[in-house]
């Protein structure tokens, strides 16, 4: 996925229940964080432009596909209204 979203997501790492990735900068991270929350996906900001995923052990293929689809549909140029801030 990082290859498909190389302008947004980089340095994907981890295995199993510990997954992390970086974004281009903190502004993109802010926007992505709001986008994922709007999509019903809760992730941890572990740094200014870094995300950490600590999925529950019930994370299944359907949940992973939802995360993948939300990340792939993210447009870092999208402007959010205050409802999601």
N, C-alpha and C positions, 0 to 999 in steps of 0.2 A: 504494500500500500504506500510506503514512503516513496517508492519510485513514481507512483501515480500522482502523488501530492507533494512533490519535492519542493514546491514553493511555499509549503505550509508546515509539513511534518518532516522531521529528520531524526536521526540517531535513535531509531526504534530499538528497544532492548528489553530483555527480561525473558522469563520463562514461567509457565504455570500461572500461579496467582500473583506474581510480581511482574508488572509490565510498566514500561515508561517510554516516553518520547519527548522530543523537544519541538518547539515551534521557532519560526524565524526570529521573532522578537516578542517583547512583552505585550505590545499592542495587538498583535495577531493572537497571542495567547488569551488576552482578555476577551476578544471577540469569539474565539473558538470555545472558551469556557461558557459563555452565554449561549452560544449555539447548541452545545451539547446539553446544557441544562434545559433549554427550550425543547429539546428532543427527548427529555426524560432520562438522560444519561448523567450520572453523578460521577465526577472524576475529581481527584485531588490535585491542586496546584502545589507542586513540591519545589518550585523555584519561580523566578520571574517569567521564564518562558518554558518551563518544564512541567509535564503532567505525569502523574503516577496513577496507575490503575491497580486497585486491590479488589478484584472481583470476588464476590461471594462464591462459595464452593458450588452453588447451584447454577453458576454461569454455564449456559449450554450453547449449542450452535445457533439457536434463534437469537439469543442475547448478543453473541459475538457478531452475528450478521447485522443486527440493528446498530451496533457501535460502528462497524465498518461502513455501513450505508450512510450514517450520519456524518462520519468523517469525510467520506468521499463527496457528499453533497454540500459541504461547507464552502462558503465563499467569503474570504477574509475581507472583502470590500463591502460586504453587506452592512448596512447601518441598522442597529436595533433601536426600537423605541424604549422609553423608560420602563415599560412593563417588565422587561427581562433584566433590568439592572438592579 
